[in-house]
């Protein structure tokens, strides 16, 4: 177990240190002070369940301050990268692109790409609630890691790492953040309200091989909550998840945005 941001790597146990070193290699940055990375990956639920001795160096709110810092760094960096990529673009176009690239859904995607959830310290209750899959926690963790990078090595180094993370999405006509990942939204909602994961079934295939269409259903528990058609199984499942979210929104608890 980590003991937080002490005076050196010796303050972090060997297993945790090895985990952080693997993540460093994935991030492409060797921390001068690896305790920043340790703190960035420590959720407040973990500190709240820790002993007072463990909580003191971490602070009672885990990575929230680093998340706050990382949010500001990320907005500045993404703005700078978009200006470099689209020097002739109008302010409104740049603002729209930036808003999509720093929204929770997209940052959660980046977090999953970096496999941050494998290194995240969560409290037992949050683990039980499926915290490693929650878009809110994953996006906040990514921002906290950016905050840690900034404190460890400054803006220029952070900018280059962010550039590497965003390079495939900056000039895309349809970056990931521009469409709704309904399956992820339904997963988060079902875990939050029903404590189960949705299950998908492809129930029908229609049409010739060159123009097939698929029908999928999604179940929460034993109940079918949505049906959808698509040109691929994934597309059909996304449509089914969308229909389920619409049905739940109309009849039950609010959908997580």
Residue pairs with C-beta under 8 A, 6 or more apart in sequence:
1 13
1 16
1 54
1 121
2 12
2 13
2 16
2 38
2 42
2 121
3 11
3 12
3 13
3 54
3 57
4 11
4 35
4 38
4 39
4 42
4 54
4 56
4 57
4 58
5 11
5 33
5 35
5 36
5 38
5 39
5 57
5 58
6 12
6 35
6 57
9 17
9 34
9 35
11 35
11 57
12 20
12 34
12 35
12 38
16 38
17 34
19 118
19 119
20 31
20 34
20 37
20 38
20 41
20 119
21 34
22 119
23 37
23 41
23 114
23 115
23 116
23 119
24 30
24 31
24 34
24 37
26 114
26 115
27 114
27 145
27 149
27 161
28 161
28 164
29 149
29 152
29 153
29 157
29 161
31 37
31 148
31 152
31 153
32 152
32 153
33 151
33 152
36 66
36 148
36 149
36 151
36 152
37 145
37 148
37 152
39 58
39 62
39 63
39 66
39 144
39 148
40 63
40 66
40 70
40 141
40 144
40 145
40 147
40 148
41 63
41 116
41 119
41 120
41 121
41 141
41 144
41 145
42 58
42 62
42 63
42 120
42 121
43 62
43 63
43 120
43 121
43 122
43 123
43 126
43 131
43 137
43 141
44 60
44 61
44 62
44 63
44 64
45 62
45 122
45 123
45 125
45 126
45 131
46 62
46 121
46 122
46 123
46 126
47 54
47 55
47 58
47 59
47 60
47 61
47 62
48 55
48 60
48 123
49 123
49 124
49 125
50 58
59 65
62 121
63 140
63 141
63 144
63 147
64 140
64 144
65 147
66 143
66 144
66 145
66 147
66 148
66 151
67 140
67 141
67 143
67 144
67 147
68 147
69 146
69 147
69 150
69 151
70 142
70 143
70 144
70 145
70 146
70 147
70 148
70 150
71 102
71 143
71 147
73 146
73 147
73 149
73 150
73 155
73 158
74 102
74 107
74 143
74 146
74 162
75 98
75 102
76 155
77 146
77 155
77 158
77 159
77 162
77 163
78 98
78 101
78 102
78 162
78 166
79 94
79 98
80 159
81 159
81 162
81 163
81 166
81 170
82 89
82 94
82 97
82 98
82 101
82 170
83 94
85 170
85 171
86 93
86 94
86 97
86 171
97 175
100 106
100 175
100 177
100 178
101 166
101 169
101 170
101 175
101 177
103 177
104 135
104 136
104 139
105 135
105 139
105 176
105 177
105 180
105 181
105 184
106 139
106 169
106 175
106 176
106 177
107 138
107 139
107 142
107 143
108 135
108 136
108 138
108 139
108 142
108 184
109 176
109 177
109 181
110 142
110 165
110 166
111 117
111 138
111 139
111 141
111 142
112 138
113 165
114 142
114 145
114 165
116 138
116 141
116 142
116 145
117 132
117 133
117 138
117 141
120 131
120 132
120 137
120 141
122 131
122 132
122 137
126 137
129 191
129 192
129 195
130 191
130 197
131 137
132 138
133 187
133 188
133 191
134 188
134 191
134 192
135 184
135 185
135 188
135 256
136 188
136 256
146 158
146 162
149 157
149 158
149 161
150 158
169 175
169 176
169 177
180 242
181 238
182 238
182 239
182 241
182 242
182 245
183 198
183 237
183 238
183 241
185 241
185 245
185 255
185 256
186 198
186 218
186 241
186 244
186 245
187 197
187 198
188 256
189 245
189 248
189 253
189 255
189 256
190 196
190 197
190 198
190 220
191 197
192 256
193 252
193 253
194 220
194 221
196 220
196 221
198 218
198 219
198 220
198 225
198 241
198 244
199 218
199 219
199 220
200 216
200 217
200 218
200 219
200 237
200 240
200 241
201 216
201 217
201 218
201 219
202 214
202 215
202 216
202 233
202 236
202 237
203 215
203 216
203 217
204 214
204 215
205 212
205 213
205 214
205 215
206 212
206 213
206 214
206 215
207 213
212 231
213 229
213 230
213 231
213 236
214 229
214 230
214 231
214 232
214 233
214 235
214 236
215 227
215 228
215 229
215 236
216 227
216 228
216 229
216 230
216 233
216 236
216 237
216 239
216 240
217 224
217 226
217 227
217 240
218 224
218 225
218 226
218 227
218 237
218 240
218 241
218 244
219 225
220 244
225 243
225 244
225 247
225 248
226 239
226 240
226 241
226 242
226 243
226 244
226 245
226 246
226 247
227 240
227 243
228 235
228 236
228 237
228 238
228 239
228 240
228 241
228 242
228 243
229 236
229 239
230 236
230 237
230 238
230 239
245 255
248 255
249 255
